Amino acid sequence: MKIKDVLQSDLKYKGMAIFLLFTISIVFLVYSQYIKIAGEMEAINEVYSYDPAQTPPDEYKMIFVGDIMLDRGVEMKVKEYGSGNYKFPFENIAGYLKGADLAIGNLEGPVSDKGYNVGSIYSFRDDPAAIGGLEYAGIDLVCLANNHMFDYTRDALEDTFSRLEGAGIKYTGAGTSRSAALEPKVLSVGQTKIAFLAFTKLGSESWQAQENSSGLAWLTDDNVKTSVAKARSKADVVVVMFHFGDEYKPLSNSDQKHYAHLAIDSGADLVVGHHPHVSQETEKYKGKYIAYSLGNFVFDQDFSEETMKSLALEVSVSNKKIKTVSTRQIKINKFYQPELAD
């Protein structure tokens, strides 16, 4: 073989070797980058992978307030200073209430233009326009189990049912029949179901609902036990409201303690009371909270400092259980408008 041919052959093999080395280097570089990227993606997947234990909790807030009475002196203020608009009583507090997922209060009297005054000098009947004020305030549910719901007879009570339903405001503690009055009102907030019940025995026993007539959820041991057990089977959280206690007394009585403890012993998670027109103590019983009386929320009882202030109960619900319970101070100004005092 000629020297020229040998050199050409040698160059040919060297070229092939160089090309092979170049190709191997490229493959190695690509593979290295692939390993690096794969590792980074695995780390990202570990950080962002779904873990139910690490997801944000199912957390909600409820606010409970006391007696809401929109007749008498409150109505006078609405007409004189609010141009007849029932948003007026709630102007200083609506923003606070709307910050809750559920806002609940005691409606102290029917909202109706039906019926007649049964004769008491302390009879209340709110103008039907007052419903607009409740809507504006963000009230989601009202207790009707109280001693003023029959002030203008059963006709006004039943008219109240219709007006609340028309406004999309739920109610508990009264109904068109005994079974309806004692039925837990279950509201869903996200994935959490919260059942509400309300009872009273203040007034005539003829006011209690019967199977064929409307009325109130009457407060008896059996009714509390049966209704709470039913609510427990339907909901994650059970709230019981009582209209009970002695008016203008700053401490609960033995009757209040009996029924509040009975409700919790029967399965309730929270007890909220009203009627005394002043706030009373809170208590923790078997790990559950009791607020014996929240006092007045919208009312015209300006004859004492105690009746012109009250409590709002803030309840946080997390992962389908009550997490925290706290109170806020409420004061009622000279126009009978509630506002935060703290």
C-alpha positions in Angstrom: 0.0 0.0 0.0 1.3 3.4 -0.9 2.2 5.9 1.9 -0.5 8.3 0.6 -3.2 5.6 0.9 -2.1 4.7 4.4 -2.2 8.4 5.5 -5.7 8.8 3.9 -6.9 5.6 5.7 -5.4 6.9 9.0 -7.1 10.2 8.6 -10.4 8.5 7.9 -10.3 6.4 11.0 -9.2 9.4 13.1 -12.2 11.4 11.8 -14.5 8.6 12.6 -13.1 8.4 16.1 -13.4 12.1 16.6 -17.0 12.0 15.4 -17.8 9.0 17.7 -16.3 10.8 20.7 -18.2 14.0 19.8 -21.5 12.0 19.6 -20.8 10.2 22.9 -20.1 13.6 24.5 -23.4 15.0 23.3 -25.4 12.0 24.4 -23.7 12.2 27.9 -24.5 15.9 28.2 -28.1 15.4 27.2 -28.5 12.5 29.6 -26.9 14.5 32.4 -29.3 17.4 31.8 -32.2 14.9 31.8 -31.2 13.5 35.1 -30.9 17.0 36.6 -34.3 18.1 35.3 -36.0 14.8 36.4 -34.6 15.4 39.9 -35.9 18.9 40.0 -39.3 17.8 38.8 -39.4 15.1 41.5 -38.7 17.7 44.1 -41.4 20.0 42.8 -43.9 17.2 42.8 -43.0 16.4 46.4 -43.6 20.1 47.4 -46.9 20.5 45.4 -48.3 17.0 45.7 -51.8 16.8 47.3 -51.8 15.9 51.0 -55.2 16.3 52.7 -53.5 16.8 56.0 -51.7 19.9 54.7 -54.6 21.5 52.9 -56.3 24.7 54.4 -59.0 23.8 56.9 -62.7 24.0 56.3 -63.1 27.1 58.5 -66.0 29.4 59.0 -67.3 32.1 61.4 -70.7 32.6 63.0 -71.8 35.7 64.9 -74.7 35.5 67.4 -76.4 38.7 68.6 -79.2 39.2 71.2 -82.8 40.7 71.0 -83.8 42.5 67.8 -86.9 44.6 68.3 -87.9 47.0 65.5 -91.1 48.4 66.9 -92.0 51.2 69.4 -89.1 53.6 70.0 -86.9 52.0 67.3 -89.6 52.5 64.7 -89.9 56.2 65.8 -86.1 56.7 65.3 -86.4 55.0 61.9 -89.1 57.4 60.8 -87.5 60.5 62.3 -83.9 60.0 61.4 -83.8 57.2 58.9 -86.5 58.4 56.4 -88.5 55.3 57.2 -85.8 53.0 55.9 -85.1 50.0 58.2 -81.5 49.9 57.2 -81.1 52.7 59.7 -80.9 50.6 62.9 -78.1 48.5 61.4 -76.0 51.2 59.6 -73.1 51.0 62.2 -73.1 47.2 62.5 -74.0 45.7 59.1 -70.4 45.5 57.9 -69.4 43.5 61.0 -72.2 41.1 60.6 -71.6 40.6 56.9 -68.1 39.5 57.8 -69.5 36.3 59.2 -70.5 33.3 57.2 -73.6 33.1 59.3 -75.2 35.8 61.4 -78.0 34.8 63.9 -80.2 36.8 66.3 -83.4 36.6 68.3 -86.4 38.3 66.5 -88.3 39.8 69.4 -91.8 39.9 67.9 -93.6 39.2 64.6 -93.0 41.1 61.4 -96.5 41.6 60.0 -99.4 43.8 59.4 -101.9 41.1 60.4 -103.5 40.1 63.7 -104.4 42.3 66.6 -102.9 43.3 69.9 -103.7 40.7 72.5 -103.7 43.3 75.2 -100.2 43.5 76.8 -98.7 47.0 77.1 -95.5 45.5 75.9 -96.8 44.0 72.7 -94.5 44.2 69.7 -95.2 43.9 66.0 -92.6 45.1 63.5 -93.6 46.8 60.3 -93.3 44.5 57.3 -90.7 46.9 55.9 -88.4 45.8 58.8 -87.6 42.7 56.8 -85.5 44.9 54.6 -83.4 45.9 57.6 -82.7 42.3 58.5 -81.6 41.6 54.9 -79.4 44.7 54.8 -77.7 43.6 58.1 -76.9 40.2 56.7 -79.0 38.2 59.2 -79.2 34.6 58.0 -81.3 33.0 60.7 -83.5 34.2 63.5 -84.9 32.6 66.7 -88.7 32.8 66.9 -89.1 31.0 70.2 -89.8 33.9 72.5 -92.5 35.5 74.6 -93.5 38.2 72.0 -94.2 36.1 68.9 -97.9 35.8 69.9 -98.3 39.5 70.7 -100.5 39.9 67.7 -102.0 36.4 67.6 -101.3 33.3 65.5 -102.1 35.2 62.3 -99.1 37.5 62.7 -96.9 34.6 63.6 -97.8 32.7 60.4 -97.4 35.9 58.4 -93.9 36.2 59.8 -93.1 32.8 58.6 -94.1 33.8 55.1 -92.3 37.1 55.1 -89.0 35.6 56.4 -89.2 32.8 53.8 -89.8 35.4 51.1 -86.7 37.2 52.1 -84.6 34.0 52.3 -84.1 34.4 56.0 -84.2 31.1 57.9 -85.9 30.7 61.3 -86.1 28.2 64.1 -88.1 27.7 67.3 -91.5 28.0 65.7 -93.4 26.3 62.8 -96.7 25.5 61.2 -96.9 22.3 63.3 -95.3 20.7 66.4 -93.0 18.6 64.2 -92.0 21.6 62.2 -91.3 23.8 65.2 -89.1 21.1 66.8 -87.3 20.2 63.5 -83.6 21.2 63.5 -82.9 23.9 60.9 -79.7 22.7 59.1 -77.6 25.1 57.2 -74.6 24.1 55.1 -71.5 26.3 55.1 -69.0 24.7 52.7 -68.8 21.1 53.7 -70.0 21.7 57.3 -73.6 21.2 58.3 -74.8 23.2 61.3 -78.1 22.5 63.0 -80.0 25.1 64.9 -82.8 24.6 67.5 -84.6 27.1 69.7 -87.0 26.7 72.7 -88.9 28.8 75.2 -91.6 28.3 77.9 -92.1 32.0 78.6 -95.8 32.7 78.0 -99.0 30.7 77.7 -98.7 27.0 77.1 -101.4 27.5 74.4 -98.6 29.1 72.3 -96.8 25.8 71.8 -97.2 24.2 68.4 -99.5 21.3 68.0 -99.6 18.7 65.2 -102.5 20.6 63.5 -101.7 24.2 64.5 -98.7 26.6 64.4 -96.8 27.7 67.4 -93.6 27.7 69.3 -91.0 25.0 70.2 -91.9 24.5 73.8 -89.1 24.1 76.3 -89.4 20.7 78.1 -86.7 18.1 78.9 -88.1 15.6 76.4 -88.3 18.1 73.6 -84.7 19.2 74.2 -83.4 15.6 74.4 -85.4 14.4 71.3 -84.6 17.4 69.1 -80.9 17.6 70.0 -80.5 13.9 69.3 -82.2 14.3 65.9 -80.0 17.3 65.1 -76.9 15.4 66.1 -77.7 12.7 63.5 -78.1 15.4 60.8 -75.3 17.8 61.3 -71.6 18.2 62.3 -72.3 21.1 64.7 -75.4 21.5 66.9 -76.4 24.9 68.3 -79.3 25.3 70.8 -80.8 28.7 71.6 -83.0 29.3 74.6 -85.3 32.3 75.5 -85.1 32.0 79.2 -84.0 33.6 82.5 -85.0 36.5 84.6 -85.3 40.0 83.1 -82.5 42.5 84.0 -80.6 40.0 86.1 -76.9 39.9 85.4 -76.5 36.2 86.4 -78.2 33.1 85.2 -80.6 31.2 87.4 -80.9 27.5 88.2 -83.5 26.9 85.5 -81.2 28.3 82.8 -78.3 26.1 84.0 -80.5 23.0 84.0 -81.6 23.4 80.4 -78.2 24.6 79.1 -76.5 21.6 80.7 -79.2 19.3 79.5 -78.7 20.4 75.9 -75.0 19.7 76.1 -75.5 16.4 77.8 -77.9 15.5 75.0 -75.3 16.3 72.3 -75.3 20.1 71.6 -72.0 21.8 70.9 -73.1 25.3 71.8 -75.9 27.0 73.8 -76.9 30.6 73.3 -79.5 32.4 75.4 -81.5 35.6 75.4 -84.5 37.3 77.2 -83.0 39.0 80.3 -82.3 42.2 78.2 -78.9 42.4 79.8 -75.8 40.2 79.2 -75.0 37.4 81.5 -72.0 35.1 82.1 -70.5 32.6 79.8 -69.6 29.1 80.9 -67.6 26.2 79.7 -69.3 23.0 80.5 -67.9 19.6 79.6 -65.7 21.3 77.0 -68.7 23.1 75.4 -69.6 26.8 75.6 -72.7 28.4 77.0 -73.6 32.1 76.7 -76.6 32.5 79.1 -77.8 35.9 77.7 -76.4 38.1 75.0 -78.7 41.0 76.0 -80.3 43.6 73.7 -79.0 44.1 70.2 -81.5 46.5 68.7 -83.8 47.8 71.4 -85.2 51.1 72.9 -84.6 50.3 76.6 -82.6 53.5 77.3 -83.5 53.6 81.0 -80.3 51.9 82.1 -76.7 51.4 81.0 -77.0 47.7 81.2 -79.9 47.5 78.7 -78.0 49.7 76.2 -75.1 47.3 75.9 -74.8 43.6 75.0 -72.5 40.9 73.7 -71.9 39.5 70.3 -70.7 35.9 70.3 -68.1 35.0 67.7 -67.8 31.3 66.9 -65.2 29.8 64.6 -65.8 26.4 63.1 -62.9 24.5 61.7 -62.8 21.0 60.2 -66.5 20.5 61.1 -66.0 21.4 64.8 -66.3 24.5 67.0 -62.7 25.7 67.3 -63.0 29.0 69.3 -65.7 31.0 71.1 -65.2 34.7 72.0 -67.3 37.8 72.8 -67.4 41.3 71.5 -68.9 44.3 73.4 -71.8 46.0 71.7 -73.2 49.4 72.7 -76.5 50.9 71.6 -76.4 54.6 70.8 -79.1 57.2 71.3 -80.7 56.3 68.0 -81.0 52.7 69.1 -78.3 51.6 66.7 -75.9 48.9 67.8 -72.2 49.4 67.2 -69.0 47.7 68.3 -67.7 49.1 71.6 -64.3 47.5 71.5 
